[in-house]
Amino acid sequence: MPLDLDWVRSVQANTSAIERRAATLPGRRSVKKEYQAAWLAKAITLIDLTTLAGDDTEGRVRRLCAKAKQPVSPAILEQLGLPDLTTGAVCVYHDMVPTAVEALSGSGIPVAAVSTGFPAGLSPFRLRIAEIGESVAAGAAEIDIVITRRHVLQGNWQALYDEMAEMRAACGEAHVKAILATGELGTLRNVARASLVCMMAGADFIKTSTGKESVNATLPVSLTMIRAIRAYRERTGFNVGYKPAGGISKAKDALVYLSLMKEELGDRWLQPDMFRFGASSLLGDIERQLEHFVTGSYSASWRHALA
Ligand SMILES: O=C[C@H](O)COP(=O)(O)O
């Protein structure tokens, strides 16, 4: 849709109310036993299993892809009655896209590439656009772009909209997730406004963080972005997906996020085309919990070192 500046400037965020609501979430009694196992299995299908490290190698990416195809040991999956469970996607740097595409071939698991000069997003704009094209040509079905934080901090919504719209166009058929790097946006009001502008410019998903900021996904930020998605849906009829990313590494945290999605947006946002966790180590903890559910004992975390 065109940029609606009146709408953007009218958006406010009541920080203390958002923080109060977010603080009630982790302390609640959680689901137990088979209900917990079912929610954790659901969480696995929503993970963008990620490696975004300077020392990534083809070998590491191939191991990660094997893990995405078979996220939990076959014995546990058999007991759960879920033999075909996979993660939602594998997320890598552009350079690793061909390796991931080859390793996942035939599995139906999409490859997501972080493009546009990730994580700072400050390389020349034409190079950021070219990088998207190269990632798509290499087989990435999903592109995680980073926005220019400066545009938000300066309230230059037109520049943010134009940037996002051009990146959206460069993605073609690929799905685009807009990383806001919320830890660098200063206020929750900025987070809400940036979310809205990216949705207006065509983002399929809005995503909290690169995982490289000093503050990554948080519940107050998530509540702010989820409410922006809800407002956008109510006003335009378009569903936009949500991806919290960075620092989500415990199964119990995943359950809190899923309950938040269910309460705020409903079951539609518990499907892989509407919700993802961006996480490098969450799967290992979920696997431990599922093993405990099936065997009654906890395994050492080193047994689940990968992912
Ligand atoms: O988008 C995904 C993040 O980079 C992953 O962050 P994490 O390593 O803290 O799970």
The ligand as a MOL file (V3000), in Angstrom:
LIG
                    3D

  0  0  0     0  0            999 V3000
M  V30 BEGIN CTAB
M  V30 COUNTS 10 9 0 0 0
M  V30 BEGIN ATOM
M  V30 1 O 18.1290 -14.7500 13.2770 0
M  V30 2 C 18.6500 -15.4560 14.0940 0
M  V30 3 C 19.6090 -15.0670 15.1230 0
M  V30 4 O 20.7940 -14.6190 14.5670 0
M  V30 5 C 19.8840 -16.2100 16.0470 0
M  V30 6 O 20.3090 -15.7120 17.2670 0
M  V30 7 P 20.7890 -16.7280 18.4420 0
M  V30 8 O 22.1190 -17.2650 17.9820 0
M  V30 9 O 20.8940 -15.8440 19.6490 0
M  V30 10 O 19.7870 -17.8060 18.5940 0
M  V30 END ATOM
M  V30 BEGIN BOND
M  V30 1 2 1 2
M  V30 2 1 2 3
M  V30 3 1 3 4
M  V30 4 1 3 5
M  V30 5 1 5 6
M  V30 6 1 6 7
M  V30 7 2 7 8
M  V30 8 1 7 9
M  V30 9 1 7 10
M  V30 END BOND
M  V30 END CTAB
M  END
